[in-house]
Amino acid sequence: MLAALLAARAAFLSDAAADEWQTSLRTELKRSAAVLVDIRQVYGPEGDAGVMIVAEEMVAEELRAAVASAEPRIAESLAVHAQVHELTAENMSPGADIVADAYRLPDGSLDLDQRLADLRGEAPDLVALDPDAPAAAGDRSMAQARATIIASLPLGLAFLAGALAMPLGRRRRILLAAGWAAVAFSALAVIAMEMTT
């Protein structure tokens, strides 16, 4: 009966470990998907728009710089082209958070890492996902299941002692005592294990 109880306990613990590991896997998949979506957003559409806006601004700046040293007719054309590029950058900017001053580096380029960090900060519940906690709980449950199985091994000796004692007469008591000692040892091992976990 004790062996059946220990087997049921080990099965229950193994099942709990599997559940925890599956929870850990689902949490990791959810966390990874959230990271991937944010990375695609920053280095995809937002990054592309930011690069185009910065490129338009740089072209406008270079054209404005060339106006000073060009002859008047060419300078006028350069100024018009510079204004076209400036207007293009201005028209694209309102929809692009990535070109905000917070993401501008001193050289005029964009700080995509900071934008990614800010975007990740908009969903703190996804950032806080921790797949390690359920994985550790699953490891503990599986360790308990293994310990329970190991604690039930002396019960096999008890069964063997009982089976050998059946045909014997006087020597039966020694085998029965050994069997009961194995049962007691197994029970004490299980109680000790349960108290330490």
MARFI-542330 format. One record per residue (C-alpha): x, y, z. Coordinates in pm, 1 decimal. Layout:
<sites>
east; north; up
X; Y; Z $
...
</sites>
This chain:
<sites>
east; north; up
0.0; 0.0; 0.0 $
286.9; 235.4; 83.4 $
444.9; 157.6; -254.8 $
118.7; 248.3; -429.9 $
96.9; 575.5; -237.5 $
455.9; 662.1; -320.4 $
402.5; 577.7; -686.9 $
93.5; 801.1; -694.6 $
286.4; 1082.1; -524.2 $
574.4; 1049.6; -772.6 $
328.5; 1055.2; -1065.2 $
158.0; 1364.7; -922.7 $
493.4; 1542.6; -880.6 $
606.2; 1444.7; -1231.7 $
280.9; 1579.4; -1373.8 $
324.6; 1905.1; -1178.1 $
680.9; 1934.5; -1312.5 $
558.2; 1888.7; -1670.0 $
291.3; 2156.9; -1616.5 $
547.9; 2401.6; -1479.9 $
786.9; 2335.9; -1767.5 $
506.9; 2392.9; -2018.5 $
418.0; 2718.1; -1841.4 $
782.9; 2820.4; -1863.3 $
791.2; 2743.1; -2235.4 $
469.9; 2937.4; -2302.7 $
605.1; 3232.8; -2103.9 $
933.2; 3226.7; -2296.3 $
747.5; 3215.2; -2628.4 $
527.8; 3508.2; -2524.9 $
827.8; 3711.1; -2407.5 $
1026.2; 3632.4; -2722.6 $
733.3; 3722.8; -2947.5 $
696.9; 4060.0; -2772.0 $
1067.9; 4133.0; -2813.9 $
1054.9; 4032.7; -3179.8 $
754.5; 4258.4; -3248.9 $
930.6; 4555.9; -3089.6 $
1256.3; 4489.6; -3276.9 $
1070.5; 4460.3; -3606.0 $
889.0; 4786.1; -3534.3 $
1202.3; 4985.7; -3448.1 $
1438.4; 4837.8; -3706.2 $
1165.8; 4796.7; -3967.1 $
905.1; 5065.6; -4043.4 $
1022.0; 5319.1; -3783.8 $
1389.6; 5277.1; -3866.5 $
1324.9; 5299.6; -4240.0 $
1120.4; 5617.6; -4197.9 $
1385.6; 5763.4; -3969.2 $
1663.4; 5691.4; -4216.9 $
1465.2; 5853.1; -4499.3 $
1392.4; 6164.0; -4290.5 $
1754.4; 6198.6; -4177.9 $
1870.0; 6151.3; -4538.0 $
1632.4; 6427.2; -4657.5 $
1758.2; 6657.9; -4382.0 $
2121.2; 6587.1; -4468.9 $
2064.2; 6649.8; -4839.5 $
1886.0; 6978.4; -4756.4 $
2173.6; 7079.3; -4527.8 $
2435.0; 7003.6; -4795.0 $
2237.7; 7193.8; -5055.3 $
2206.6; 7493.8; -4820.6 $
2583.5; 7481.8; -4760.5 $
2647.8; 7474.7; -5136.9 $
2428.9; 7782.7; -5194.5 $
2687.7; 8012.3; -5033.7 $
2963.3; 7923.4; -5279.9 $
2750.6; 7885.2; -5596.9 $
2684.8; 8148.4; -5860.0 $
2348.7; 8324.7; -5821.9 $
2144.2; 8128.8; -6078.6 $
2267.4; 7792.1; -5948.1 $
2236.9; 7910.0; -5588.7 $
1868.2; 7986.2; -5646.3 $
1810.5; 7635.5; -5785.9 $
2004.5; 7478.3; -5497.9 $
1794.4; 7675.3; -5247.5 $
1471.5; 7549.8; -5409.6 $
1594.8; 7191.3; -5401.6 $
1702.6; 7232.9; -5038.3 $
1356.4; 7359.9; -4951.6 $
1194.3; 7061.4; -5124.9 $
1405.1; 6821.5; -4919.3 $
1333.0; 7014.4; -4598.4 $
958.3; 7006.7; -4665.6 $
974.9; 6637.0; -4744.5 $
1149.2; 6571.3; -4411.6 $
899.7; 6793.1; -4226.2 $
600.4; 6620.2; -4384.8 $
733.9; 6276.0; -4296.3 $
832.3; 6367.3; -3938.5 $
492.2; 6397.2; -3761.5 $
418.2; 6026.6; -3801.3 $
766.5; 5911.2; -3702.7 $
836.1; 5907.1; -3329.0 $
1188.8; 5793.3; -3396.8 $
1301.1; 6135.2; -3524.4 $
1202.6; 6309.3; -3199.5 $
1476.0; 6502.4; -3021.4 $
1501.7; 6227.5; -2757.8 $
1639.8; 5990.4; -3020.2 $
1876.2; 6231.0; -3196.1 $
2246.2; 6180.7; -3143.2 $
2489.2; 6475.6; -3159.6 $
2593.6; 6385.0; -3515.3 $
2229.3; 6393.7; -3632.5 $
2186.6; 6016.1; -3654.5 $
1922.4; 5822.5; -3464.0 $
1955.1; 5627.8; -3139.1 $
1758.8; 5315.4; -3231.5 $
1862.2; 5136.2; -2912.1 $
1702.3; 5406.6; -2697.6 $
1386.6; 5395.1; -2909.8 $
1372.6; 5018.5; -2864.3 $
1416.6; 5055.5; -2487.7 $
1136.3; 5313.3; -2473.8 $
908.1; 5096.6; -2685.2 $
978.3; 4797.4; -2459.0 $
897.5; 5020.3; -2161.0 $
547.2; 5080.8; -2299.1 $
456.5; 4718.5; -2217.3 $
610.7; 4652.5; -1874.0 $
397.8; 4342.1; -1820.2 $
563.3; 4177.8; -2122.0 $
909.9; 4291.0; -2016.0 $
850.5; 4147.1; -1667.5 $
768.9; 3796.7; -1795.4 $
998.9; 3546.9; -1624.0 $
1010.9; 3194.3; -1765.5 $
1283.0; 3095.7; -1517.3 $
1051.7; 3088.5; -1213.6 $
814.9; 2818.1; -1344.0 $
1110.9; 2626.3; -1488.8 $
1276.3; 2622.6; -1145.2 $
948.2; 2510.2; -986.0 $
928.3; 2227.9; -1240.4 $
1285.7; 2125.3; -1160.9 $
1202.6; 2115.1; -789.1 $
890.6; 1904.2; -849.6 $
1085.7; 1660.1; -1064.5 $
1359.6; 1634.7; -801.2 $
1090.8; 1552.0; -543.9 $
944.6; 1288.9; -777.1 $
1286.2; 1126.7; -818.8 $
1345.3; 1134.9; -443.2 $
1005.1; 973.8; -385.6 $
1089.4; 694.5; -629.8 $
1427.9; 642.3; -463.8 $
1259.7; 636.3; -121.1 $
1027.8; 360.5; -245.5 $
1314.3; 128.9; -349.4 $
1350.4; -27.9; -0.4 $
989.5; -140.8; -36.6 $
1108.4; -382.8; -302.8 $
1341.4; -536.4; -45.1 $
1048.2; -562.9; 195.3 $
846.3; -744.3; -68.7 $
1139.2; -976.6; -143.7 $
1186.2; -1050.3; 227.8 $
814.8; -1127.7; 261.1 $
819.6; -1354.9; -42.6 $
1124.8; -1543.4; 85.7 $
972.7; -1575.6; 433.4 $
661.9; -1758.7; 309.4 $
807.5; -2110.1; 275.8 $
1035.8; -2084.2; 577.0 $
951.3; -2178.5; 931.9 $
1157.7; -2036.7; 1215.6 $
1380.3; -1820.6; 1001.2 $
1075.3; -1638.5; 881.2 $
1098.8; -1387.4; 1166.1 $
1439.8; -1261.2; 1054.2 $
1315.2; -1197.8; 701.3 $
992.3; -1040.3; 826.5 $
1190.4; -812.8; 1058.0 $
1416.4; -715.4; 767.0 $
1107.4; -646.3; 555.9 $
948.2; -429.4; 824.3 $
1279.2; -247.0; 871.0 $
1285.9; -172.6; 497.3 $
926.5; -42.5; 514.4 $
1012.9; 175.8; 814.4 $
1326.6; 305.5; 642.2 $
1127.1; 391.1; 330.4 $
856.6; 567.4; 534.6 $
1116.3; 766.9; 728.6 $
1293.3; 863.4; 405.4 $
965.9; 991.4; 258.3 $
882.0; 1187.8; 574.7 $
1230.8; 1341.5; 582.1 $
1206.0; 1432.7; 215.2 $
864.2; 1595.1; 259.5 $
985.2; 1795.2; 557.8 $
1290.1; 1931.7; 374.9 $
1099.6; 2045.1; 63.0 $
</sites>
